[in-house]
Amino acid sequence: MASKTNLCLSGTGVTKVFGFGRNRTLAVDHVDFAFHEGEIISIVGESGSGKTTLAKMLLGLISTTEGEIFFQGQKRDISSGKKKKEYWKNIQAIFQDPFSAYNTFHKIDAVLLDCIKLRGGDRLPKEEKVKLMTEACSFVNLKFAELTNKYPFELSGGQMQRLMIARIFLLKPKILIADEPTSMIDACSRATILDYLMKLRDETGMTLIFITHDIGLAYYVSDTVYIMEHGKFVESGTADAVILRPQEPYTRRLISDVPKIYEEWDLSTV
């Protein structure tokens, strides 16, 4: 369980509105949150609940309409390209679709070298860079010698997801947002990816934020769970409190939607 004293990322009244007038959509509706160093958080909700929009605001990829986001106790300032780049040294993401996460024209070497450059290692000798890339690939059970000069699209989906974790191993951010990181891969690879992420968290002490519709995953990995419905957090607390003793009808419905092999499936609500 993470310490509740070291706050790394928090927000008050964070809101995102898209469009105007009749086309106005309230995607994230005045949410408050507090994430601590080393904590594993899951933000759980159905498609369209606002969880991915919130993740993009946390990353600084889209602006907030209202509210404030704080990083390490200070109001976040990403007002310039330089400040945003500095912020991205500390917060990174793994996305759902590994095939869209890479530049098609960049070889794997360039993908990993960009990470080394972002961490200030651009002037390291070539041998040291190769050593770092080899170590990062080895962490996720890939062999850099077999990947060099290849393009990401030459890898399988599972290998591409592992390569994204190798990038995180090189960057060592304080916060990692994992947006449905296992939804497009098979069950065996899914367990492997989760194991790598948990190992990475244990080794670096990073805060890990899962964005997911899978409440079973949330219960399995999380210290803290936030349940999101229609842009609002309707329930939050420890994984045991939220999932074993849910208070909100929406949370109970998410739990009831998880198929149980020892019960007859109720398809009446489908």
Beta strands, then each sheet from edge to edge (+ up, - down):
strand 1: 7-18
strand 2: 25-36
strand 3: 40-44
strand 4: 66-71
strand 5: 74-75
strand 6: 91-94
strand 7: 175-179
strand 8: 207-212
strand 9: 224-229
strand 10: 232-238
sheet 1: 2+ 1- 4+ 5-
sheet 2: 6+ 7+ 8+ 3+ 9+ 10-
end
